[in-house]
Amino acid sequence: MPADAVEKVEDAAQWGNIAADRLRSLIERIERLEEEKKSLSSDIKDIFAEAKSAGFDVKVMRQLIRIRKQEPAEVEEQETLLDVYRRALGM
């Protein structure tokens, strides 16, 4: 094999190792975060169970959390539409 071809193969192999190391690092970071997310989800589930046992309506709590994430103007628009739809249905 010519010297250039050997050099190209060696360069590709070395670059491949660098890319493999970077890929491995990214995958491991994602895996750690997935574990943290799983743990946090479990903690949230426990808090909802605590709220339910204290007499709170978990479904309503989830709705409140969703609303609190929205912009005030968006919440107002949804509430207005909900009111219009309720009136249209005679509620």
N, C-alpha and C positions, 0 to 999 in steps of 0.2 A: 504494500500500500504506500502511495507517495506520502512524503512528510506532511504536506498540506492537509491531506485527507485525515491523517492520524491526528493532527492538531485540531481539526474541526470536530472530530469525534470526541476528543478529550475536552474541548471547550463545551460541546453540547452536553456531555456527561456532567461536567462541573456545573454548568448552568442549571441542568436538571436537578442536581442535588440541592442547589440553592433554592430553586423553585419548590422542590419537595419539602425542604425545611420550612420555608415560608408557609406553604400550604398546611403542613402539619401544625405549625404554630397557630394559624387561623382556626383550623378545625378544633384544636384543643381549647382555644379561647371560647369558641361557640359552645362547645360541650360544657365547659364550666358555667357559662351564663345560662344554658338550658337547665343545669342542675339548680342554680340559684333561683331561676324562674319557677321550677317545680316546687322548691322549698317555699317560695313566697306565695305561690298559689295555694299550697297547703295551709299556710298561716292565714291567708284571707278566708279560706273555707272555714277554718276554726273560728275566726271572728264572726262570720255569718252565723255559725252554729250557736255561738255565745249570744248573739243578738236575738236569734230565734227563741232560745231558751229564756231570754229576758222579756219575751212577749212582743218583740218588734217584728213587723212584716218585712221579711227579707226581700221579697219581690219589689216592694216600694222603695226599700233602701237602695237596691240596685238601680232603680229608675232615677232616684235622686243623685246617685253618683254619676250616672250617665249625663244628667242635666247639668250638673256642676262642671263637667268637662267642656260644655259648649259655651260659646260666646253669648253674652246677654241678649244681643239683638236676635240671634238665632232662636233662643229660648222664647223670647217674646213673640216672634213670628209663629212658632209652633203652637204656642198657647192661644194665639188669636185664631189660627186655623182650626184648632181643636174646638174652640168656642163656636165658631161659625158652623162647623160640621155638627156639633151637638144641637144647635138651634135648628139646623136643617132637618135633623132627625126627631125634633120635638123633645129633646132630652133636657 
